[in-house]
Amino acid sequence: MRRYAEKGLDAFTNCRVVAGTAETTMLATDSIDIVTVAHALHWFNIPATKQEFARILRPSGWVAVIQNSGTRRTEFEREYLGLKKRHS
């Protein structure tokens, strides 16, 4: 995933991809405004990740977790999952 990010983000000169993990980001203490996680949280060591995120986030920082459960309860969810299946 890191190599994919590096390739896709190379045009953004203020973006830097580092060789780290959720538990050991290699980022400076109190240096981050927001941490985002999408569909990867299940791979993390949660206690160690919480500690690392608390370390790197500024006092007013946020963590945003984006997770798609893939339910089919509503018509929208059924249509959305069908769209993903057809085009993925």
Secondary structure, 3 states (H helix, E strand, C coil): CHHHHHHHHCCCCCCCCCCCCCCCCCCCCCCEEEEEEECCHHHCCHHHHHHHHHHHEEEEEEEEEECCCCCCCCHHHHHHHHHHHHHC
